[in-house]
Amino acid sequence: LGVKESHQMTIFRIIAAILQLGNLEIQGERDGEACSVSSEDEHLGNFCGLLGVEHSQMQHWLCHRK
């Protein structure tokens, strides 16, 4: 397709992060009104590492809309 190797690696990193996010275990709370993500979930750590985002912020914003 003519995609540069540096861009390919970025695309692969994004795809790998999305796949890691799909393995994340989210626990429902209060009859589905709230949720939480374990801070020790290895998939969240891998996701954050691949995209270079802060672990605690991602853990928070995956469960809060505002």
C-alpha positions, 0 to 999 in steps of 0.5 A, a space after each residue: 500500500 506504500 505506507 512508510 515503515 514508521 507509519 506502519 509501526 504506529 498503526 500496529 501499535 494502535 491496533 495492538 492497544 485496541 485489542 488490549 482494551 478489548 481484553 480489559 475486565 470492567 466490573 459493573 457496580 450498583 446494578 449497572 449504574 457504575 463500573 470500575 476497572 482494577 488498577 492491577 489489570 495487565 491489559 490496562 497497563 499494556 494499553 497505556 504503555 502502547 499509547 503512552 497515556 497515564 494509567 490512572 487517568 485512563 482508568 478513571 475516564 473509562 468509567 466516567 462520562 464527564 
